[in-house]
Amino acid sequence: MSLEDNRRQYDYGKLTRGSLSASPFEQFSLWMQQAIDANVQDPTAMSVATVSAEGKPWQRMVLLKDFDEGGFIFYTNLGSRKAQDIEGNAQVSLHFPWLQLDRQVIVGGRAERLPAAQVEKYFLSRPKDSQLAAWASKQSSPISSRQTLETQFSQVKAQFAEGDIPLPEFWGGFRVVPEEIEFWQGGENRLHDRFCFKHDKAGWNIARLSP
């Protein structure tokens, strides 16, 4: 199998300085809505890249659950590899791959733990089976088989058969407070449009980057 000739032309559209919003959050909101309207599969899916205290990078896909000018929010098991990495090194990167639109957004910033009340409010809004799955899975820990996981799920389902399912003490959320956000629009002949917003005391500075 040869991958060298596996390529296509990027010709969906262009991104100009004049069409770019002065706010990266407004620009992100616009692109997110356009991804949803275009029926992009899993438009809220993003890669979360972390680096451990030992300097080892890792990535995984999670779902964005909210965003505003304060940052980008996701939830996870606090015993997971991503959460443990963040505990030792709070600098993370998010990547939204909207390939159907020849677009991607990259966010770099610092992850902060969400308040317990906010985490609980979201947890209780999840489907019941998703709540049970959070209890059943010790995320990122070794497991002997799929059957073991399904058995654990059945056990917690019986345990919480009646009433509300409480928030696990090992489950939480993070807000990624951005320091830079890049918007990438694929262009013909690999002449892509890239604009990077960087934050300083004066606000957001915008620079066009060479592709």
BALOBA-1460 file (C-alpha; in Angstrom, 3 decimals):
// residues 211
<rec num="1" residu="m" x="0.000" y="0.000" z="0.000"/>
<rec num="2" residu="s" x="1.355" y="3.422" z="-0.996"/>
<rec num="3" residu="l" x="0.049" y="6.578" z="0.654"/>
<rec num="4" residu="e" x="2.201" y="9.075" z="-1.221"/>
<rec num="5" residu="d" x="-0.394" y="9.749" z="-3.925"/>
<rec num="6" residu="n" x="-3.384" y="9.777" z="-1.598"/>
<rec num="7" residu="r" x="-4.385" y="13.431" z="-1.834"/>
<rec num="8" residu="r" x="-7.220" y="15.704" z="-2.893"/>
<rec num="9" residu="q" x="-7.745" y="19.361" z="-3.685"/>
<rec num="10" residu="y" x="-9.005" y="21.635" z="-0.896"/>
<rec num="11" residu="d" x="-11.530" y="23.873" z="-2.609"/>
<rec num="12" residu="y" x="-14.419" y="24.321" z="-0.162"/>
<rec num="13" residu="g" x="-13.830" y="28.028" z="0.459"/>
<rec num="14" residu="k" x="-11.546" y="30.797" z="1.665"/>
<rec num="15" residu="l" x="-10.978" y="32.653" z="4.909"/>
<rec num="16" residu="t" x="-10.045" y="36.323" z="4.638"/>
<rec num="17" residu="r" x="-9.093" y="38.908" z="7.230"/>
<rec num="18" residu="g" x="-12.176" y="40.890" z="6.279"/>
<rec num="19" residu="s" x="-14.514" y="37.950" z="6.923"/>
<rec num="20" residu="l" x="-12.853" y="37.039" z="10.218"/>
<rec num="21" residu="s" x="-14.573" y="38.095" z="13.426"/>
<rec num="22" residu="a" x="-12.649" y="40.280" z="15.868"/>
<rec num="23" residu="s" x="-13.546" y="37.754" z="18.579"/>
<rec num="24" residu="p" x="-12.225" y="34.186" z="18.344"/>
<rec num="25" residu="f" x="-15.269" y="33.000" z="20.290"/>
<rec num="26" residu="e" x="-17.665" y="34.574" z="17.781"/>
<rec num="27" residu="q" x="-15.668" y="33.023" z="14.943"/>
<rec num="28" residu="f" x="-15.694" y="29.631" z="16.657"/>
<rec num="29" residu="s" x="-19.433" y="29.882" z="17.293"/>
<rec num="30" residu="l" x="-20.042" y="30.677" z="13.624"/>
<rec num="31" residu="w" x="-17.937" y="27.745" z="12.414"/>
<rec num="32" residu="m" x="-19.486" y="25.385" z="14.944"/>
<rec num="33" residu="q" x="-22.982" y="26.316" z="13.780"/>
<rec num="34" residu="q" x="-21.961" y="25.883" z="10.147"/>
<rec num="35" residu="a" x="-20.527" y="22.447" z="10.957"/>
<rec num="36" residu="i" x="-23.818" y="21.485" z="12.616"/>
<rec num="37" residu="d" x="-25.871" y="22.853" z="9.706"/>
<rec num="38" residu="a" x="-23.687" y="20.923" z="7.240"/>
<rec num="39" residu="n" x="-24.382" y="17.692" z="9.155"/>
<rec num="40" residu="v" x="-20.712" y="17.141" z="9.918"/>
<rec num="41" residu="q" x="-20.493" y="13.916" z="11.897"/>
<rec num="42" residu="d" x="-19.828" y="14.630" z="15.587"/>
<rec num="43" residu="p" x="-19.183" y="18.374" z="15.167"/>
<rec num="44" residu="t" x="-18.440" y="18.746" z="18.885"/>
<rec num="45" residu="a" x="-15.764" y="16.020" z="18.823"/>
<rec num="46" residu="m" x="-12.315" y="17.335" z="19.653"/>
<rec num="47" residu="s" x="-8.914" y="15.856" z="20.282"/>
<rec num="48" residu="v" x="-7.555" y="16.741" z="23.716"/>
<rec num="49" residu="a" x="-3.755" y="16.652" z="23.782"/>
<rec num="50" residu="t" x="-2.027" y="16.561" z="27.153"/>
<rec num="51" residu="v" x="1.559" y="16.212" z="28.294"/>
<rec num="52" residu="s" x="2.423" y="14.335" z="31.463"/>
<rec num="53" residu="a" x="4.682" y="15.681" z="34.180"/>
<rec num="54" residu="e" x="7.382" y="13.459" z="32.605"/>
<rec num="55" residu="g" x="6.961" y="15.199" z="29.249"/>
<rec num="56" residu="k" x="5.061" y="12.401" z="27.466"/>
<rec num="57" residu="p" x="2.309" y="13.667" z="25.096"/>
<rec num="58" residu="w" x="-0.992" y="11.856" z="24.516"/>
<rec num="59" residu="q" x="-4.228" y="12.536" z="22.634"/>
<rec num="60" residu="r" x="-7.814" y="11.327" z="22.768"/>
<rec num="61" residu="m" x="-11.189" y="12.354" z="21.346"/>
<rec num="62" residu="v" x="-13.811" y="13.798" z="23.694"/>
<rec num="63" residu="l" x="-16.959" y="15.876" z="23.189"/>
<rec num="64" residu="l" x="-17.107" y="19.603" z="23.792"/>
<rec num="65" residu="k" x="-20.035" y="20.269" z="26.129"/>
<rec num="66" residu="d" x="-20.082" y="24.056" z="26.322"/>
<rec num="67" residu="f" x="-18.043" y="27.132" z="25.456"/>
<rec num="68" residu="d" x="-18.120" y="30.861" z="26.049"/>
<rec num="69" residu="e" x="-15.585" y="33.643" z="26.423"/>
<rec num="70" residu="g" x="-14.306" y="31.881" z="29.526"/>
<rec num="71" residu="g" x="-13.209" y="28.800" z="27.627"/>
<rec num="72" residu="f" x="-14.079" y="25.319" z="26.361"/>
<rec num="73" residu="i" x="-15.657" y="22.710" z="28.665"/>
<rec num="74" residu="f" x="-15.465" y="18.926" z="28.777"/>
<rec num="75" residu="y" x="-16.112" y="16.267" z="31.436"/>
<rec num="76" residu="t" x="-14.176" y="13.151" z="32.363"/>
<rec num="77" residu="n" x="-13.222" y="10.622" z="35.005"/>
<rec num="78" residu="l" x="-10.688" y="12.316" z="37.293"/>
<rec num="79" residu="g" x="-8.669" y="9.098" z="37.433"/>
<rec num="80" residu="s" x="-8.245" y="9.031" z="33.658"/>
<rec num="81" residu="r" x="-4.917" y="9.564" z="31.952"/>
<rec num="82" residu="k" x="-5.997" y="12.975" z="30.648"/>
<rec num="83" residu="a" x="-7.022" y="14.182" z="34.104"/>
<rec num="84" residu="q" x="-3.827" y="12.874" z="35.681"/>
<rec num="85" residu="d" x="-1.758" y="14.563" z="32.993"/>
<rec num="86" residu="i" x="-3.569" y="17.853" z="33.597"/>
<rec num="87" residu="e" x="-2.925" y="17.578" z="37.324"/>
<rec num="88" residu="g" x="0.808" y="17.551" z="36.593"/>
<rec num="89" residu="n" x="0.761" y="19.895" z="33.588"/>
<rec num="90" residu="a" x="-2.317" y="22.058" z="32.988"/>
<rec num="91" residu="q" x="-1.230" y="23.186" z="29.493"/>
<rec num="92" residu="v" x="-3.388" y="21.402" z="26.908"/>
<rec num="93" residu="s" x="-4.350" y="21.667" z="23.251"/>
<rec num="94" residu="l" x="-7.752" y="21.054" z="21.649"/>
<rec num="95" residu="h" x="-8.251" y="20.205" z="17.978"/>
<rec num="96" residu="f" x="-11.563" y="20.287" z="16.083"/>
<rec num="97" residu="p" x="-11.229" y="18.404" z="12.748"/>
<rec num="98" residu="w" x="-14.098" y="19.567" z="10.534"/>
<rec num="99" residu="l" x="-12.629" y="17.810" z="7.495"/>
<rec num="100" residu="q" x="-15.893" y="17.822" z="5.544"/>
<rec num="101" residu="l" x="-15.619" y="21.621" z="5.415"/>
<rec num="102" residu="d" x="-11.837" y="21.652" z="4.898"/>
<rec num="103" residu="r" x="-11.559" y="23.342" z="8.297"/>
<rec num="104" residu="q" x="-9.857" y="22.823" z="11.601"/>
<rec num="105" residu="v" x="-9.598" y="24.835" z="14.802"/>
<rec num="106" residu="i" x="-6.742" y="24.483" z="17.290"/>
<rec num="107" residu="v" x="-6.937" y="25.826" z="20.836"/>
<rec num="108" residu="g" x="-4.001" y="26.120" z="23.202"/>
<rec num="109" residu="g" x="-4.515" y="27.041" z="26.827"/>
<rec num="110" residu="r" x="-4.672" y="26.106" z="30.465"/>
<rec num="111" residu="a" x="-7.152" y="23.590" z="31.904"/>
<rec num="112" residu="e" x="-8.940" y="24.427" z="35.152"/>
<rec num="113" residu="r" x="-11.185" y="22.169" z="37.246"/>
<rec num="114" residu="l" x="-14.878" y="23.040" z="37.187"/>
<rec num="115" residu="p" x="-16.828" y="23.643" z="40.424"/>
<rec num="116" residu="a" x="-18.561" y="20.535" z="41.808"/>
<rec num="117" residu="a" x="-21.992" y="22.148" z="41.514"/>
<rec num="118" residu="q" x="-21.528" y="22.718" z="37.777"/>
<rec num="119" residu="v" x="-20.282" y="19.165" z="37.280"/>
<rec num="120" residu="e" x="-23.233" y="17.722" z="39.196"/>
<rec num="121" residu="k" x="-25.745" y="19.784" z="37.200"/>
<rec num="122" residu="y" x="-24.364" y="18.414" z="33.948"/>
<rec num="123" residu="f" x="-24.029" y="14.850" z="35.272"/>
<rec num="124" residu="l" x="-27.690" y="14.747" z="36.295"/>
<rec num="125" residu="s" x="-28.707" y="15.932" z="32.811"/>
<rec num="126" residu="r" x="-27.036" y="12.924" z="31.133"/>
<rec num="127" residu="p" x="-29.033" y="9.839" z="30.064"/>
<rec num="128" residu="k" x="-29.279" y="7.334" z="32.898"/>
<rec num="129" residu="d" x="-27.171" y="4.707" z="31.120"/>
<rec num="130" residu="s" x="-24.405" y="7.285" z="30.636"/>
<rec num="131" residu="q" x="-24.514" y="8.044" z="34.347"/>
<rec num="132" residu="l" x="-24.263" y="4.329" z="35.102"/>
<rec num="133" residu="a" x="-21.339" y="3.951" z="32.697"/>
<rec num="134" residu="a" x="-19.442" y="6.639" z="34.598"/>
<rec num="135" residu="w" x="-19.800" y="4.566" z="37.763"/>
<rec num="136" residu="a" x="-18.960" y="1.279" z="36.020"/>
<rec num="137" residu="s" x="-15.743" y="2.325" z="34.302"/>
<rec num="138" residu="k" x="-12.472" y="3.128" z="36.051"/>
<rec num="139" residu="q" x="-11.306" y="5.019" z="32.998"/>
<rec num="140" residu="s" x="-7.768" y="4.308" z="31.719"/>
<rec num="141" residu="s" x="-7.202" y="1.445" z="34.179"/>
<rec num="142" residu="p" x="-6.449" y="-2.089" z="32.835"/>
<rec num="143" residu="i" x="-9.424" y="-4.455" z="32.527"/>
<rec num="144" residu="s" x="-9.370" y="-8.190" z="31.913"/>
<rec num="145" residu="s" x="-12.180" y="-8.413" z="29.364"/>
<rec num="146" residu="r" x="-15.256" y="-6.804" z="27.849"/>
<rec num="147" residu="q" x="-17.351" y="-9.144" z="29.962"/>
<rec num="148" residu="t" x="-15.827" y="-7.682" z="33.122"/>
<rec num="149" residu="l" x="-16.910" y="-4.204" z="32.056"/>
<rec num="150" residu="e" x="-20.428" y="-5.360" z="31.243"/>
<rec num="151" residu="t" x="-20.642" y="-7.148" z="34.593"/>
<rec num="152" residu="q" x="-19.616" y="-3.968" z="36.404"/>
<rec num="153" residu="f" x="-22.268" y="-2.061" z="34.456"/>
<rec num="154" residu="s" x="-24.936" y="-4.587" z="35.454"/>
<rec num="155" residu="q" x="-23.866" y="-4.347" z="39.090"/>
<rec num="156" residu="v" x="-24.140" y="-0.556" z="39.264"/>
<rec num="157" residu="k" x="-27.424" y="-0.706" z="37.357"/>
<rec num="158" residu="a" x="-28.816" y="-2.945" z="40.098"/>
<rec num="159" residu="q" x="-27.250" y="-0.783" z="42.815"/>
<rec num="160" residu="f" x="-28.948" y="2.359" z="41.526"/>
<rec num="161" residu="a" x="-32.166" y="0.754" z="40.314"/>
<rec num="162" residu="e" x="-34.285" y="3.267" z="42.189"/>
<rec num="163" residu="g" x="-33.951" y="6.998" z="42.595"/>
<rec num="164" residu="d" x="-31.415" y="9.428" z="41.217"/>
<rec num="165" residu="i" x="-27.882" y="8.324" z="40.477"/>
<rec num="166" residu="p" x="-25.419" y="10.381" z="42.542"/>
<rec num="167" residu="l" x="-22.402" y="12.146" z="41.101"/>
<rec num="168" residu="p" x="-19.314" y="9.928" z="41.522"/>
<rec num="169" residu="e" x="-16.619" y="11.627" z="43.582"/>
<rec num="170" residu="f" x="-14.100" y="10.601" z="40.907"/>
<rec num="171" residu="w" x="-15.952" y="12.348" z="38.059"/>
<rec num="172" residu="g" x="-15.423" y="15.992" z="37.105"/>
<rec num="173" residu="g" x="-14.913" y="18.549" z="34.388"/>
<rec num="174" residu="f" x="-12.422" y="21.025" z="32.988"/>
<rec num="175" residu="r" x="-12.543" y="24.413" z="31.368"/>
<rec num="176" residu="v" x="-9.726" y="25.104" z="28.901"/>
<rec num="177" residu="v" x="-9.000" y="28.826" z="29.125"/>
<rec num="178" residu="p" x="-7.494" y="29.683" z="25.732"/>
<rec num="179" residu="e" x="-4.262" y="31.572" z="25.223"/>
<rec num="180" residu="e" x="-4.292" y="31.102" z="21.448"/>
<rec num="181" residu="i" x="-6.818" y="29.890" z="18.888"/>
<rec num="182" residu="e" x="-6.025" y="29.104" z="15.255"/>
<rec num="183" residu="f" x="-8.576" y="28.897" z="12.438"/>
<rec num="184" residu="w" x="-7.484" y="26.898" z="9.375"/>
<rec num="185" residu="q" x="-9.311" y="26.834" z="6.059"/>
<rec num="186" residu="g" x="-7.989" y="24.494" z="3.392"/>
<rec num="187" residu="g" x="-7.011" y="26.214" z="0.130"/>
<rec num="188" residu="e" x="-6.272" y="25.236" z="-3.447"/>
<rec num="189" residu="n" x="-2.731" y="24.090" z="-4.201"/>
<rec num="190" residu="r" x="-2.086" y="23.819" z="-0.454"/>
<rec num="191" residu="l" x="-2.250" y="27.615" z="-0.107"/>
<rec num="192" residu="h" x="-4.331" y="27.351" z="3.053"/>
<rec num="193" residu="d" x="-5.700" y="30.284" z="5.044"/>
<rec num="194" residu="r" x="-4.524" y="30.346" z="8.675"/>
<rec num="195" residu="f" x="-5.327" y="32.995" z="11.253"/>
<rec num="196" residu="c" x="-4.081" y="32.823" z="14.826"/>
<rec num="197" residu="f" x="-5.585" y="34.748" z="17.747"/>
<rec num="198" residu="k" x="-3.157" y="35.241" z="20.654"/>
<rec num="199" residu="h" x="-4.207" y="36.740" z="23.948"/>
<rec num="200" residu="d" x="-2.250" y="39.303" z="25.943"/>
<rec num="201" residu="k" x="-3.100" y="42.030" z="28.464"/>
<rec num="202" residu="a" x="-4.456" y="44.251" z="25.690"/>
<rec num="203" residu="g" x="-6.786" y="41.580" z="24.333"/>
<rec num="204" residu="w" x="-6.652" y="39.379" z="21.226"/>
<rec num="205" residu="n" x="-4.036" y="39.925" z="18.543"/>
<rec num="206" residu="i" x="-4.656" y="38.418" z="15.105"/>
<rec num="207" residu="a" x="-1.966" y="37.238" z="12.699"/>
<rec num="208" residu="r" x="-2.186" y="35.534" z="9.344"/>
<rec num="209" residu="l" x="0.176" y="32.548" z="9.252"/>
<rec num="210" residu="s" x="1.907" y="31.090" z="6.254"/>
<rec num="211" residu="p" x="0.507" y="27.675" z="5.340"/>
